[in-house]
Each structure stands twice: as structure tokens, then as C-alpha cells.
């Protein structure tokens, strides 16, 4: 069990590699409840530090804390924002040039899937 914990810590604390760094930049997030709905988008700006930290903004809120990782053939980010009603916890992985993610709005009690494109 201790070996698994150490492996997990090594993955989470590993520095960002070039693939994760490619996630940096400007994204347009598709927040439609259904793909049949009228498009509703918001901006996301990701900055990936050499140490794996994620900063920037999502839905016009600063990213308060974030991490990136490249593991198990996936490049992913996770971060926290707020709008004053509570925290929003978001996570996304790069899939075929798109981000596929979810956001849990702690104060509003909902979980929302989304996608993003450059």
C-alpha cells in the first residue's frame, strides 16, 4: 500500500512535460447543457508552470490553485475558481485536440460536463 501511495505522489508532483505544456493557452469552453441547445461559451486561459502548477482564468474567474499531470497516456489539469457563492472544482484532459472536462460547483451543488477548443 505504501508503494502505491509513493507512486501516486510521484505522479502528482511530477514536473509538467512538453505534452502538458501544450495545454497552455486560450480555450473556448462549450457550456451548453445539451448539444442541441444554443451555443453558450466562456473563455479559459491556462498557464502551465514548469513545476506543473496551473494558473490563468476560467469563466472570467482567476484560477486560485491548479495542477497539471501527464500520466497513463493522458494530459490533464485540475484547478479551483470561485464566484463568491462557493468554489468551483474543474478537471479536464486533452482528447484529440479538445479538452473534455467537468466542473463541480460546490456552493451551487451541481456537476457539469463541458468541452473546450482552441
C-alpha positions in Angstrom: 0.0 0.0 0.0 2.8 2.4 0.9 4.4 1.8 -2.6 1.1 2.8 -4.3 0.9 5.9 -2.2 4.5 6.9 -3.1 3.8 6.2 -6.8 0.7 8.4 -6.7 2.6 11.2 -5.0 5.4 10.9 -7.6 2.9 11.2 -10.5 1.0 14.1 -8.9 4.2 16.0 -8.1 6.0 15.3 -11.4 7.0 18.4 -13.3 5.0 19.3 -16.4 6.3 17.8 -19.6 6.0 19.2 -23.1 2.7 17.5 -23.7 1.0 19.1 -20.7 2.6 22.4 -21.5 0.8 22.2 -24.9 -2.4 22.6 -22.9 -1.4 26.2 -22.1 -3.2 29.0 -24.0 -6.6 30.3 -24.8 -9.6 28.0 -24.9 -13.3 28.5 -25.7 -15.4 26.4 -23.3 -18.7 25.0 -24.5 -21.1 25.1 -21.6 -24.4 24.0 -23.3 -26.4 21.7 -21.1 -27.3 19.7 -24.3 -25.5 19.7 -27.6 -28.9 20.6 -29.2 -29.0 23.8 -27.2 -28.0 27.3 -28.5 -24.2 27.6 -28.1 -23.0 29.2 -24.9 -19.3 29.7 -24.5 -16.9 31.2 -22.0 -13.2 31.8 -22.1 -10.5 29.7 -20.3 -6.8 30.8 -20.2 -4.4 28.2 -19.0 -0.8 28.9 -18.0 1.2 25.8 -17.1 4.4 26.2 -15.0 7.5 24.1 -15.3 6.6 22.7 -11.8 3.1 21.6 -13.0 1.2 24.5 -11.5 -1.8 25.8 -13.4 -2.8 29.5 -13.3 -4.9 31.6 -15.5 -8.7 32.1 -15.6 -11.9 30.2 -16.3 -15.3 31.8 -16.8 -13.7 35.2 -16.1 -12.6 34.0 -12.6 -8.9 33.6 -11.6 -7.6 30.1 -11.1 -6.8 30.0 -7.4 -4.9 26.8 -7.3 -4.2 24.2 -10.0 -2.1 21.3 -11.1 -1.3 19.5 -14.3 -0.1 16.0 -15.0 0.8 13.7 -17.8 0.2 10.1 -16.9 -1.4 6.9 -18.2 -1.2 8.4 -21.7 -3.3 11.4 -20.7 -2.5 15.1 -20.2 -4.8 16.6 -17.6 -5.3 19.7 -15.5 -7.3 20.3 -12.3 -8.0 23.7 -10.7 -10.2 25.7 -8.4 -12.0 29.0 -9.0 -14.8 30.9 -7.2 -17.5 33.4 -8.0 -18.3 34.3 -4.4 -21.0 31.7 -3.9 -18.5 28.9 -3.3 -15.7 27.0 -5.0 -15.8 25.5 -8.5 -13.6 22.5 -8.9 -12.7 21.7 -12.5 -10.7 19.0 -14.1 -10.1 18.2 -17.8 -8.0 16.0 -20.0 -6.8 16.6 -23.6 -8.5 14.2 -26.0 -7.9 14.5 -29.7 -7.0 18.2 -29.5 -10.1 19.1 -27.4 -10.4 19.4 -23.6 -13.0 17.2 -22.1 -13.8 18.3 -18.5 -16.2 18.6 -15.7 -16.9 21.3 -13.1 -18.3 20.7 -9.6 -19.9 23.9 -8.3 -19.7 23.3 -4.5 -21.8 26.2 -3.5 -24.4 25.6 -6.1 -24.5 21.8 -5.8 -24.1 20.8 -9.4 -21.7 18.8 -11.6 -21.4 19.9 -15.2 -19.6 18.3 -18.1 -18.0 20.5 -20.8 -15.7 20.6 -23.7 -13.2 23.2 -24.9 -11.5 24.0 -28.2 -8.8 26.5 -29.1 
